[in-house]
Amino acid sequence: MKKLLVNICSFLLLFNITYSQILNPVKWSHSVNKIDNNTYELIFTADIEKNWHLYSQYIPTGGPIPTTFRFKPNPNYERIGKVIEPKTIEEYDPTFNMNLKFFNTKTKFVQKIKTLTNKNFKIKASVEFMCCDNTRCLPPEEIEFEFN
């Protein structure tokens, strides 16, 4: 009986790992673009698989989880404005019964910053997001980034 239980648990764990690896339709990367001596762009790039979409930062209440960027406070820099997102697609979504803004291909989000020191430092940030295809939505996920 114990061996059967171990085998079942092993199977379920393997199934869960395999299943979660299959459904990873948004891959994130990040980079830094220097504009001048103390102004930079922090670039978050989302590579979205075909037939999936990533939601905008601007979603009505009652809809899916919007894409949200968070920055750990650091006295070495200040943010200039909000995270800028490119033009979205806007369509009626019958699942949420409302018009929603989203992206369905590779897209970049940009946060401008001004450095307040000449020494090197790191910026820690994260993005929480939700993605869906025409038949299902994945639970929200949070990815952490570190910029040098």
Secondary structure, DSSP 8 states (H G I E B T S, - for coil): -HHHHHHHHHHHHHHHHHHHHH---EEEEEEEEEEETTEEEEEEEEEE-TT-EEE-S---TTSS---EEEE---TTEEEEEEEE----EEEEETTTTEEEEEE-S-EEEEEEEEES-SS---EEEEEEE-EE-SS-B---EEEEEEE-
